[in-house]
Amino acid sequence: MNPSPRPALLLIAAAASSFLLSLIQSIPVPVLPLISQQLGADATTVGWVTTATLLAASACTPLLGRLGHVFGIKPVFIATLIVTLIGSVLAATVHDIGWLIVARVLQGTSMGLFPLGISLLRHEMPAHKLTNGMAVVASTLGVGGGIALVAAGLLTQDGADYRRAFWLCVLVTVIALALAFTLPRRAGAGGRVDLVGAAVLSIGLVSLLLPISQGHTWGWSSPRVLILFAAAVVILVGFYFLQSRTAAPLVSVEMLRHRPILVTNLAAMAVGFAMFAGQLATSYFVQIPRAATGFGFTATVLETSIVYLLPGAIVSIVIGPLAGRLVGRIGPRFVLAIACGMAAIASTSLAFLHSGKIEVIVAFVVVSCGIAMAYAAMPALLISHVEPHETGIANSVNSIMRTVGGTIGSALVITILAARTQQIGTVALPTENAFRLSYGLGAIVYAVGGALVLLFITGARSRVPEKALDLEVASRPL
């Protein structure tokens, strides 16, 4: 007989893994120039340090969700953390850009930890604590990203070795792995893993995300970008029909077609788009030399992280649990819509009111609150519309949609800032209108995401089905 799981320990283990994957995703961003300088690599090659992780995450996340269902969550959870640890140690020790990119591919598997963690909570946590637990775990995604930017700035100030940032990943991975061994072991449901479907989906997602992430470098009308986009459309459409004809599909076509799931995934894409667009625009904006352009705050990378980005990450720590309680009271649908509305208003404020530091900091904190609330609401909205065995794969698809949205948002902002410039001496800097456009797009996309949720998801199953979960947990064999 398995011992009864301890809710607090379950929550800490799942939250640590979500914090880890967010840390891994964000921590190299501030140190990319250092990596280029210290490894003697050009900017295009160094860009693969982030792109490799993105591609690995999109390829592995749905497969890991299915593996967790078939073989049990704990062994897949631990195996994923071991691969992540190998990648983190490699990233912290190698002195070659090629091996660093390999390390980042291994680290990219960590993105599958979030859907596995949500699935673990749904199956093991008492029903009355589930909504708040999911909110806490989901909100750590935003916290980890903010902490990563600050930590990278602190660890590498004054041109210190960029590998210090990756040693932090090693430390957090070891802690998460130790916590994972305390998790309860439940047998998987068995069945087969659709490896063909996983391969087709991976190729399709890579074909989609690669030109999006590299389009500003390769040229949006270049042959390889157009060919990859065309290939992505053909492969992903083929994947859809393949899954509809497979006895044990990787992703249920019926689930994807279910309107609440479809709309939640579109909302996730919108939140990912606007979040990454806003973070990137703000990071660039505050570092613009005010004396030369009349806007911006001439901030260093470290000041950008601590003064402008960290407050939002800190507030997210508090907002996550509060959002979980709000989800329990009014339902995840309304919380998600409110979150998108808050972020849309704050993004609009950033577009027009950004002459003072306090205005920018407060607006970014409100955006961060909206993101934390949205993260808290989406897993609860998903599990109220899927069967327990679909929890992992539903959250995997949702994570991929956030990734796709974030990739598009980042690429679009980079393109806007590069296209709308002013010459300051020998340097071309983005114009103020470029930032207004970036923030305005973010506001529109947030608003669209909230509107989709309100208009196309009914309130019939807007709350987490606690009684059903109680029955499910009670009926499972020990």
TASUL-V626788 format. One line per field, one symbol per residue. ss: DSSP state (@ for helix, = for strand, . for the rest). phi: phi as a letter, one per 20 degrees, with the letter a starting at -180 (. if undefined). A space follows every 10 residues. Layout:
ss=???
phi=???
This chain:
ss=......@@@@ @@@@@@@@@@ @@@@@@..@@ @@@@@@@@@. ..@@@@.@@@ @@@@@@@@@@ @@@@@@@@@@ @.@@@@@@@@ @@@@@@@@@@ @@@...@@@@ @@@@@@@@@@ @@@@@@@@@@ @@@@..@@@@ @@@@@@@@@@ @@@@@@@@@@ @@@@@.@@@. ..@@@@@@@@ @@@@@@@@@@ .......... ....@@@@@@ @@@@@@@@@@ @@@@@@@@.. ..@@@@@@@@ @@@@@@@@@@ @@@@...... ..@@@@@.@@ @@@@@@@@@@ @@@@@@@@@@ @@@@@@@..@ @@@....... @@@@@@@@@@ @@@@@@@@@@ @@@@@@@@@@ .@@@@@@@@@ @@@@@@@@@@ @@....@@@@ @@@@@@@@@@ @@@@@@@@@@ @@@....@@@ @@@@@@@@@@ @@@@@@@@@@ @@@@@@@@@. ====..==== .@@@@@@@@@ @@@@@@@@@@ @@@@@@.... .....@@@@@ @@@@@...
phi=.ffffegffg ffffffffff fffffeffgf dgfffgfedm dfffffgffe fffffffffe gfffffffff dofgffgfff fffffgffff fecfccffff fgffffffff fffffffffg ffedeggfdf gfffffffff ffffffffff fffffdfmmf gffgfffffg gfffffffff feffddfffm oddfffffff fffffffeff fffdgfefof dfgfffffff fffffffffg ffffddfcff cfffffefgg fgffffffff ffgfffffff ffgfffefff fednbnclef fffgffeddf gffffffefg ffffffgfed nfffffffff fgffffffff fdcbedffgf ffffffgfff ffffffefff ffffccfgfe gfffffffff ffffffffff fffgffffed ccedmededf effffgffff fgfffgffgf fgffeddfef cedffffffg ffffeffe
